Amino acid sequence: MTSRTIELNGKTALVTGSARRIGREIGLELARQGMNLIIHHGSSDAEAASALREAQALGVQAQVIKADLRDPGQISAMFAQVERTMERLDVLVNSASVFASGAFLEVTLEAWQSALAVNLTAPFLCSQHAARLMGEQGGTIINILDLSAYAPWKSYPHHSVSKAGLKMLTEVMALSLAPRIRVNGIAPGPMLRDEGNSPEQWERIGQRLPLKHTGDPADVARAVTFLATEPFITGAILQVDGGELLL
């Protein structure tokens, strides 16, 4: 049987952490594809309201849900609201993440547990809820990792462990939820300049990559759309990194 591209128009997506940064671009790109959008955030009220207006301007149904992903009860309440208001879910993108740094001997138990709670346990719980809500029609789950899933980042020990765990969770879920639900991941490279890098430093980061430039959140958003629409891909981790993993 010949596989056909999956149609997204009129279906529903939930993107965690979609009020700002890469998550926001992912959510809005799915809305541009005609998907109804649930915008999740933890504390970004103004940005979430702005993302809501942008999504609604694209002519799709959209809503905002605020939930602390460190709290399993709030995760359950979020999916109960999705079920009440949207009836079903077709795409889940686990994009929300904390990016904590610290020397290994200085990482506190609280910091360790917080990183794993948001970056690993929350995607696990969200995926369980989503898989049940997707029902027999199935759907797609996409996890957003980064390159610390492949190689340890000395200054980000708890973050690295959480993303390596998320990579394995992606592969385990792909086996466990097939054939009804496809599960894939995306590992972005340098996408957004932070305050710790000057424009000149950011340019140098791009120049050391094989493709000689940094990326953009839109690159990740397009990769999400690709994985959401291709019916014969599961268990894959797509590196959107300008070739950084090759170095």
C-alpha positions as CSV (number, residue, x, y, z in Angstrom):
1,M,0.0,0.0,0.0
2,T,1.4,3.4,-0.9
3,S,1.7,5.8,2.0
4,R,0.1,9.2,1.6
5,T,0.9,12.4,3.4
6,I,-1.2,13.0,6.5
7,E,-3.6,16.0,6.3
8,L,-3.3,18.4,9.2
9,N,-6.0,20.9,8.3
10,G,-8.9,20.8,10.8
11,K,-7.1,18.6,13.3
12,T,-5.9,19.6,16.8
13,A,-2.4,20.0,18.2
14,L,-1.2,20.7,21.7
15,V,2.3,22.2,22.0
16,T,3.8,22.5,25.5
17,G,5.8,25.6,26.1
18,S,4.3,27.3,23.0
19,A,4.0,30.8,24.4
20,R,7.5,31.7,23.5
21,R,10.7,30.9,21.7
22,I,10.8,27.7,19.6
23,G,7.6,26.3,21.0
24,R,5.7,29.4,19.9
25,E,7.0,29.0,16.3
26,I,6.1,25.4,16.3
27,G,2.5,26.1,17.4
28,L,2.0,28.9,14.9
29,E,3.4,26.9,12.1
30,L,0.9,24.1,12.9
31,A,-1.8,26.7,12.9
32,R,-0.7,27.9,9.5
33,Q,-1.2,24.3,8.4
34,G,-4.8,24.7,9.5
35,M,-4.5,22.9,12.9
36,N,-6.6,24.0,15.9
37,L,-4.0,24.9,18.6
38,I,-3.8,24.4,22.3
39,I,-1.1,26.8,23.6
40,H,0.4,25.6,26.8
41,H,2.6,27.8,29.1
42,G,3.7,27.8,32.7
43,S,4.2,31.4,33.5
44,S,4.3,33.4,30.3
45,D,0.9,35.1,30.4
46,A,1.5,38.0,28.1
47,E,3.4,35.9,25.5
48,A,0.6,33.3,25.6
49,A,-2.1,35.9,25.0
50,S,0.0,37.3,22.0
51,A,0.4,33.8,20.6
52,L,-3.3,33.2,21.0
53,R,-4.1,36.3,19.0
54,E,-1.7,35.3,16.2
55,A,-3.2,31.8,16.0
56,Q,-6.8,33.0,15.9
57,A,-5.8,35.5,13.2
58,L,-4.9,32.4,11.1
59,G,-8.6,31.3,11.2
60,V,-8.2,28.3,13.5
61,Q,-9.6,27.5,16.9
62,A,-7.1,28.2,19.6
63,Q,-7.0,28.3,23.4
64,V,-4.5,28.8,26.1
65,I,-3.9,26.5,29.1
66,K,-1.6,27.4,31.9
67,A,-0.1,24.5,33.8
68,D,3.0,23.8,35.9
69,L,4.4,20.6,34.2
70,R,6.2,19.7,37.5
71,D,2.8,18.9,38.9
72,P,1.2,15.7,37.6
73,G,-2.2,17.0,38.8
74,Q,-2.0,20.1,36.6
75,I,-1.0,17.9,33.7
76,S,-4.1,15.8,34.2
77,A,-6.2,18.9,34.5
78,M,-4.8,20.2,31.2
79,F,-5.7,17.1,29.3
80,A,-9.1,17.0,30.9
81,Q,-9.7,20.5,29.6
82,V,-8.5,19.5,26.1
83,E,-11.0,16.6,26.1
84,R,-13.8,18.8,27.2
85,T,-13.2,21.5,24.7
86,M,-11.6,19.8,21.7
87,E,-12.9,16.2,22.1
88,R,-9.8,14.7,20.6
89,L,-6.1,15.3,20.0
90,D,-4.1,14.5,16.9
91,V,-0.6,15.9,17.5
92,L,1.3,16.4,20.8
93,V,4.6,18.3,20.7
94,N,6.5,18.1,24.0
95,S,8.5,21.3,23.6
96,A,8.6,22.8,27.1
97,S,12.0,22.6,28.7
98,V,14.2,24.0,31.4
99,F,17.8,24.7,30.6
100,A,19.7,24.5,33.9
101,S,23.4,24.7,34.2
102,G,25.9,24.0,37.0
103,A,29.0,22.1,38.0
104,F,28.2,18.4,38.8
105,L,29.1,18.6,42.5
106,E,27.1,21.8,42.9
107,V,23.8,20.5,41.4
108,T,21.3,20.3,44.2
109,L,18.7,17.6,44.5
110,E,16.0,20.2,44.0
111,A,17.6,21.4,40.7
112,W,18.1,17.8,39.6
113,Q,14.5,16.8,40.3
114,S,13.2,20.0,38.6
115,A,15.1,19.4,35.4
116,L,14.0,15.8,35.2
117,A,10.4,16.7,36.1
118,V,10.0,19.2,33.2
119,N,12.3,17.6,30.6
120,L,11.5,13.9,31.1
121,T,8.7,13.1,33.4
122,A,6.3,15.7,32.0
123,P,6.7,14.4,28.4
124,F,6.1,10.9,29.7
125,L,2.9,11.9,31.5
126,C,1.7,14.2,28.7
127,S,2.3,11.3,26.2
128,Q,0.3,8.9,28.3
129,H,-2.6,11.3,28.4
130,A,-2.4,12.2,24.7
131,A,-2.2,8.5,23.6
132,R,-5.4,7.8,25.5
133,L,-7.1,10.9,24.1
134,M,-6.0,10.1,20.5
135,G,-8.1,6.9,20.6
136,E,-8.2,4.3,17.9
137,Q,-7.7,6.9,15.2
138,G,-4.2,7.4,16.5
139,G,-2.0,10.4,16.0
140,T,1.6,11.7,16.4
141,I,3.8,12.7,19.3
142,I,7.0,14.7,18.7
143,N,9.6,15.3,21.4
144,I,12.0,18.3,21.3
145,L,15.4,17.3,22.5
146,D,18.8,18.9,21.9
147,L,22.3,17.6,21.1
148,S,23.0,16.9,24.8
149,A,21.0,13.8,24.2
150,Y,24.0,12.4,22.3
151,A,27.0,13.8,24.1
152,P,27.4,15.0,27.7
153,W,27.5,18.8,28.3
154,K,29.8,19.2,31.3
155,S,28.2,22.4,32.5
156,Y,24.7,21.1,32.1
157,P,24.8,17.7,33.8
158,H,21.1,17.4,34.9
159,H,19.9,18.8,31.6
160,S,22.0,16.4,29.6
161,V,20.7,13.4,31.5
162,S,17.1,14.6,31.1
163,K,17.5,14.9,27.3
164,A,19.3,11.6,26.9
165,G,16.4,10.1,28.8
166,L,13.9,11.8,26.5
167,K,15.7,10.3,23.5
168,M,15.2,6.8,24.9
169,L,11.6,7.6,25.9
170,T,11.0,8.6,22.3
171,E,12.3,5.3,21.0
172,V,10.4,3.2,23.7
173,M,7.2,5.0,23.0
174,A,7.6,4.5,19.2
175,L,7.7,0.7,19.8
176,S,5.0,0.7,22.5
177,L,2.4,2.9,20.8
178,A,2.8,1.6,17.2
179,P,1.0,1.2,14.9
180,R,-1.7,3.5,16.2
181,I,0.6,6.4,17.2
182,R,3.9,7.5,15.6
183,V,6.5,9.0,17.9
184,N,9.6,10.9,16.8
185,G,12.0,13.5,18.1
186,I,13.9,16.6,16.9
187,A,17.3,17.7,18.2
188,P,17.9,21.3,17.3
189,G,21.3,22.9,17.1
190,P,21.9,26.7,17.7
191,M,18.7,28.4,17.0
192,L,18.3,31.5,19.3
193,R,20.9,33.9,20.4
194,D,20.7,34.4,24.2
195,E,22.0,37.3,26.3
196,G,25.2,35.4,27.0
197,N,26.3,35.7,23.3
198,S,27.0,38.9,21.5
199,P,26.0,39.1,17.8
200,E,29.7,38.6,17.0
201,Q,29.9,35.5,19.1
202,W,26.7,34.2,17.6
203,E,28.2,34.7,14.2
204,R,31.3,32.7,15.2
205,I,29.1,29.8,16.5
206,G,27.4,29.7,13.1
207,Q,30.7,29.8,11.2
208,R,32.1,26.7,13.0
209,L,29.2,24.6,11.8
210,P,29.5,22.6,8.5
211,L,26.7,24.7,7.0
212,K,28.4,28.0,8.2
213,H,25.4,29.6,9.8
214,T,23.1,29.3,12.8
215,G,19.5,28.1,12.5
216,D,16.1,29.7,13.2
217,P,13.0,28.4,15.2
218,A,11.2,28.2,11.8
219,D,13.6,25.4,10.9
220,V,12.4,23.3,13.8
221,A,8.8,24.2,13.1
222,R,9.1,23.0,9.5
223,A,10.7,19.8,10.8
224,V,7.7,19.2,13.1
225,T,5.3,19.6,10.3
226,F,7.3,17.2,8.2
227,L,7.3,14.5,10.9
228,A,3.6,15.1,11.6
229,T,2.6,14.5,8.0
230,E,4.9,11.6,7.0
231,P,3.1,8.3,7.8
232,F,6.1,5.9,7.5
233,I,8.4,7.6,10.1
234,T,8.5,6.5,13.7
235,G,11.3,6.2,16.3
236,A,13.4,8.7,14.4
237,I,15.4,11.6,15.9
238,L,15.9,14.3,13.3
239,Q,18.9,16.5,13.9
240,V,18.2,20.1,12.8
241,D,21.6,21.4,13.7
242,G,23.5,22.6,10.7
243,G,25.7,19.5,11.0
244,E,26.9,20.2,14.5
245,L,26.6,16.6,15.6
246,L,29.1,15.7,13.0
247,L,31.9,17.7,14.7
